[in-house]
Structure formats: structure tokens, C-alpha cells
């Protein structure tokens, strides 16, 4: 049989959600859960929702609803049941016994997606760390049957086989988490060195942030193709949730000798698991060091306002909530908006997929990150040739004149450089 014919069919899943009135848009959350299931390469065969005043501590859903879930899962041939919220270890265990099916929650589902998408060593380490930290408290109960077995020769003082295996697995996982953290610290140190080099260059740093699948990677790629040092250094872009997990940094220069570093970051999502935020913190925290954030919004999504709120909340959690922003409403062409690009109240409307508005956005970024630059004229004596070399490399030089008394340089430079070399400034 041909290999492509032997590929396994996607796992069929049944979605379950409980609305206790705390979410502004519960239906949207369930729709997103279906998209997450598809991103995890699963087939959604149905869904069941229940409205409750509060969740059932033992089963999350009501006891009567458990029968409904079991019945529908059997009718639709579901192999897994996916819950829209995080479940406690005991809820997972109890539901698994009642339903006799694999039970996973939203956190587990997102972890599955990250595991599928991880490509770089750093991303794989981060995902494995998050998965093991998620798994550790859920080991209890996995060996209930074995735990009830007595020790050797019926001695009540010896621990049962299940308890021994539980402790062994726990130690293995804790040991592996420790190893992973050490490896991640090494990777993080390398990232810190690279970041410091970028900061020392005084080149402004700009980060693309926003909800997953809003078009951040598309914007990065279009800018790299037009203004990047190496146009072939594009990143993967695809119409799916969490298409990329890597943080990519590219140098952009529109031709005005005002370059900036543009960073494509991991996308955010509603109920992003805390374990993932913690594991990916070194990656996500790239945004903290940006001089400017470009929040990319999928304007064609009717829930874009909720997505913007998730982005704002996540940025605040990462300590980046006060960094200046440009808001970009992407995919505006899908809303019939014409002409594009448009600028309204400091917000940009464009269509990155159509390569519309990319130059305008790049120039808007450039204008904002170089807002502290000033027009200066310096007369540098030949004995201070290092100053002239610095300005020629770091500033936008309009003209250079070699005179008897020194080098006359007319340039657009950063205000700090003006203060640093003000003794050479001409009146």
C-alpha cells in the first residue's frame, strides 16, 4: 500500500463547553475551540454546551450531561472529548472513567498544536517543558488499580506497584524538567547576547504583536522582500492558528538610511495556558525590549475587538503594556474597504496579503522610531576622525564637505548624538 494511503485518519473529537456567564462571548470561545481542534489535526464531529451557575467540582459538567456526552460521542464515533476550559487533574480522571474516552482540555489542545508546530531547538525545549509541567500534577490516579495491590508477601508496609511507578515517573519528569530548564537558560543567554548587540547598535527595535493568525508573519515577509538586507530571509506564513512559534528578527531599511529591527513574535490567544506563557517567557519577552509595538489586528474577524483585548491583557502580563503602539487593521480588503491603505486616527488599514500598504506602514514605523532625530551640522576637526566615522555610519548624512579646518557634515542624527557631539556643532 502506498505510504500516502497509509496515513492515519484524523482523530474524531466531541467539543464540550460550560457557560457560567463569566465570558463576554461564550459562542466565540466555542468557535475558537473548534479552530484549535482543526489546527491540532483533529476532526470535530459535534459539540455539547451546558449553562450552569458554577462548574461541577468533580465532573466539570452536570452528572446528567455526562450521559448526553457519552451518548453523542458513541453516535458520532468520537475518540476524544475536548473541553473548552482547563480541567483539574481530578476532573480529567473522573470524566475519563465515566466516559471511557480520552478527555483533554483547552490547555492540552494548545500544547498539542505547539508540539506539532515547534521546529527550532528552543521551541521544542519550551513545548516539552510546558507539557511536562502540565502532566506532572495529573500523574495521580493513573495507576489507581496498581496502587491498590499489596506489597511483596502481603506486607502492608511496602508500597503498591502503582504507587512505586507513580513516584518513579514523578521523579523522572521532575529530573527532565530540570534538564530542560538548564538547556533553555543556555539558549536564553545566547538570545540575550544577540539582543544586547542589537541594542548597542542603537538601531530602533520594533515588534509585531497580536492575536494568532492576524497576519504578523505576512507583514514581516512583505517588508523583508521590499526592504530587507536579504530578501530571501522570509518566514513561514500560513492561514492557521499558531503557524509559527519562532521569534524572527529582520533588519528593515526603506532607503532613507533609517534602519530598524523588526521582530515577528508568537501569536496570542484567548486563555493562553499559563504554563506556555511561562515556558515561552524568554521568547515572548522580546516585546519588552522594543521601542515600538505594531499591533496587528485581523479586521475581517467579527471578534477582533475581543482579540485586541486579549493582546492588551497579555502585553500587560509581560510588562510591555506601556510601550508605544501603532495599530494595524489587516485584511481590510475582505471587508470591502476601499481605497487601501487608509489612515484613520493614527490607525492603519491595509491588506498585507495583497502587498497593499506595506511601504506606507514601514515609513510610518520609521517616522515614529526616529522621531527623536534632529537636523544638525557639525564641523569635525581631522584630529577627531573617529567622530566623523561614527556619524557617517550611524546618522543619515545629507552632505559632506572636506575643508581646511575639518569635515563639515550635515546630517539627521539622534538627539543623544547631538548632545554628545554638540561641541562640534556649527551655529
N, C-alpha and C positions, 0 to 999 in steps of 0.2 A: 504494500500500500504506500502511496506517495506520502512524503513527510507532511505536506501541507494538508492532506486529507486526515492525518492522524492528530491534528491539533485538537485539544480538548475544547468542548463546548463551554461557554461562559457559565459560571455558577449562577443559578436562579435564586433570587432573593426576594423576600417579602419585607416591605418597609412598615415600621410601626412608630407612631408618634403620640405623645400625650400633650394636650393643650390645657395648661392650668391658668391661662390668662396672663402670663407674665411676658409673653413675646408680642411685639407690636404687629408682626405679620407671621403667624404660625404657618399659613399655607405656603408662603415663600420659603420658609425653612424646610418644609417637606419637599418642595420642588428642588431645592438645592441638594437635599439628601439624595434624591433620585439622580441628579447630575453627578454627585460624588460616587454613587454606586457604579454608574456607567464609566466614570474615569478610572475606577478600580477594576474595570473589565468584567463587571457583573451584569446580569440581565434582570431588570426589575419586572416581576410578574404580578405585582399588586401591592396595595397598601391598606393599612387599617389605622384609624385615628380614634382617640378617645378623649373626651373632655372631662376633667376631674378638678376638684378643688385643690388636691395635692396628690403627688405620686404615691403609689403603694411602696412602702419601705422594703417589702420582701420581694415583690414581683414587678415593681415599677408601674405596670398596668393593673386594672382590677382583675380579681380572680375569674369573673365571668368572661372577661375579654380574652383571657388566656385560651379558653376553649375556642373562641372565634378565630384567634390567630392560628391555633393548631389545625382547625378545620380548613381554613382558607389556604394555608401552606400545603396541606395534603392535596386539596383540589388543584392548586396551580403547580404542584411539583417543586415547591421551593425547597432549597437545600440549606439556606441560611435565613435568619431573621435579623434585620438591621434596625436598631432603634435610633431615633433622632437625637437623643441626648446621651450624655455619659452615664453609664450604669456603674453601680458599685460592684465589687467582686461578688458579694453575696447575691445580688440581683442576677448577675450573669449566671452564677451557679444554679440558682433556683429556677430560673427560666429555662436553662438548658435541660434540667431534669424534667420539668413539666412538659416542654415542647418536644423533647428528644431530637432537637435540631441544634446546629451551631448557632450561637447567639453572639452578635457583635454590636458594638455601639458606634456612634459617630466618630469618636476618637480613634477606635480601632480601624475604622474605614479609611480615615485620612492617613493613618500610619501606613496602611496597605498601599495607598496611592504614592506616598513618599518613597516607599520601598521600591515600587515599580519604576519611578522616575529618576531616582538617585543614580548619577553617572560618575561624578568625581569621587575621589577618596574621601574628601571632607564630608560630602553629602551622605555617603554611605555610613561613615562613622557616626554622624549625627542621627541618622534614622535608626541605626541599630541601638544607639544609646536610648533614644526615646522609646523604642519598642520594648527593650528590656526593663526600663523603669516602669512602663505601663504593665508589663507582665508580672513583675515581682509581687505586688500585693494580691494578685489573682491566682497565685500558686495554691493558696489554702483551699482545700476542698477537692483538688484534682485527684487526690489519692485517698478519698474517704473510705473506699471499700478496703484498700490495703491497710489503712490506718487501724481498722477495727481488728486486724489479725494480731494474735498474741505474739510475744517474743519466742525465742528458742526454748524448747522443752516446757512451754507453757508458763515461763517466768513472767510475772506481771511487772517485774522491774525493768525488763527490756522493752525498748520502743518497738512499735509495729513497723512492718516493712514500709508502709505508706508514709509514716512519719519520718523514717530514716531517709527515704527518697526525697521527700519534701525538703528536708534540711539540706540534703546534698545539692539538690537543684538550686535552692536559695543561695547557697554558698558559691556555686558555680556562676550564677547570674551576677551576684554582688562583685565577685572577682573580675568578671568580664567587664562590668560597668566601670570598675576602677581602671582597668587597662585602657578602655575606650576614652575615658576622660583624660588620661595621660597623653594618648595619641592626639586627641583634639587640642590639648594645650600646646603641643608641638606645632600643629597646623595653625593654631591661633597666633602663636608667636611669629610665624612666617607672615601671616596676614598683617600683623601689627607692624612688622618691618616694612612691608610694601606700602602700608598706609602712611607711615612716617615719611617715607621717601616722597610720596605724593604731596604731603603737607609741606615738606621742606622746599619743594619746587615752587611753592606759592601759587600754583595753578588752582583755581577755584574747583571745588568738588560739588557735583550735582547728583542727586539720587532720584531715580524714578521709583515711585511708591504707589501702592493702590491695591485694589481687590484683584484676586487671581483672575486671569483671562480678560483683563481690561485693555490690554494692548501695549504693555510696557516694553516687552521684547521687540515688538514690531517697530515702535518708535526708536528704540536703540539701533535696530538694524538699518532703518532708513537713514538715520543720521550718520552711522558708520559708513554706509555706501556713498553718501554725498560728501561728508566732511571728515571721515576718519583717516588716520595715517595709513592704515591697512584696510582697504575696503572689504577684503575677504574675511575679516575677523568678525563675522556676524554670529549671532547665537540662534539656537533653535526657537522657532516661533510656530505655534500651533493653536487652533481653536479648541482648547480644552482646559480644564482646571489643573493648575499646577503643572503646566507643560515643562517648566524648568525650575530647578531648585538651586542652581548655582548663582552666585553673585558675580556678575561680569563687569569689569571696568574698562572703558574705552576712552581714548583721547579724541576730542572733537575740536575742530578749528574751522570756522566758517570762511576764513580767508582774511580776517581783519587783524590777525596776529593777537587774538584774544582767546586762546585755547581754554578748554575746561574738561575735567574728567567727568564722564557720565557713567553712573552705576545703575545696572539693572538688578533689582532686588527680588527676593522671594515674595510672591503674592500673599495677601492676607485673605482671610475668610471668616465668616460668622462662626463663632465657637471654635476658634483655632485652639487645639489642645494645648494646655499649659506646658505639658511635657515637651511638645515640639518647640514652643517658644523658648523654653529653657535650653533644649539641645541645640537649637539653631541660633541661640542668642549672639554668638560671636559673628555669625553671618548677618543676622538682622540688624545688629548694632552698627553696621556700616552707615546706616542712615544718620546716626548720632553725630557723625563727623562731617556731614555735608554742610556746605554753605547755603544751599538752596535745595528744597524738595520740589519735585514736579509730580503732583498727584494726578495719576491717570485714571479717568472715570469712563466706564462703558455707558455712554449716554443713551444707547439703544436699549439698555436694560431698564425695565419699568421700576426696578427696585434699586436704582442707582443711588438714591438718597440714603437708604439703609446701608448700602455698601460704603458710602463715604463716611458714615458714622462709625462703622467697624474700623475703617482705616484710621480715623481720628483717635479712636479708643486705643488701637494697637500702637500707634505712634506715641501716644501719651505714656503707655506702659513701658515703651522702650526708651523713654526720656528724650524723645525727639519732637514733642508736641509744639514747641515754641519756635522751631526753625522756620524761616520764611518759606512761603509756598507759591508756586504757580499752579493753578488748577486747569487741567486739560480735559475737556469733554470729547473723548474719542468716539469714533464710529457714528458721528453726527450725520453722515450721509445716509445711514439706514433709517433716519428719522425724517428724511425728505428735506433736510435743511440746506438751503442754497442762498447765496454762494458760500463756498468754503475756501479758505478758512475765515472765521469771524472772531472778532474780539469784543466781548461784552463785559464791562465792569471788571477788567483785569483777568477775565477768564477766556481761555481759548477754546474754540470749537473747530475740530478738524477731523480728517479721516486718514489715519496713518496707513491703513491697508491700501488706500488709493494713492499713497505718497502725497497727500494734499495737506499743506500747512506745515510741513517739516522744516523748511527753511525759515519760515516766519517764527516758529517756535524756537528754533536754535538761536535766532537773532534776539528773541525776547529773553532767553536764558542768558545769553552773552551780555546783553544790556544790563540785566539785573545784577549779575555776579561781578560786573566791572563798574558798578555804579559809583564806587569809591575812587575810581581813577580820575586823574586830573591832567589837564594840558599844561606841560612845563617846557621851559627852555633852559638848558644847562650849558655852562662853559666849563669843560673839564680840562685841567692842565695835563700836559703829556706825562707828567710825573704820576698822575693818578689814572693810568691807563686801565687799571682793573675796574674802576668805577664806570668808565666808558664801555668796557666789555660787558659789564653786568647789565647796564641799561639797554644796550643793543640786543641782549639776549632775552631780558625779562619784560621790557616795555615795548609798546608799539611805536616805533621810530618813524617819524614823518620825514625828517631831513637830517643830514649830517654834513657839517662843513669843517674842513681842517684849516685852521687859521694859525697865525704865528704864535698867538697866545694860548692856543689849546683847541679842543674839539667842541664845536657848537652843535649841540644835539637838541632838536625839537621833538618831543615825544609825548605820548599818552602813557602815564605811569601810575602805579598805585600810590595812594596818599601817604602810605608809610615810607615808600621810597622817596617821595618828595621831601618828607620831613628828615629822612636820613641824609639826603644829599642837598639840603637847602642852601648850604654854604656855596654851592656851585651854581645856584640859580641866578639868572640874569633878571634885571628889573624890567 
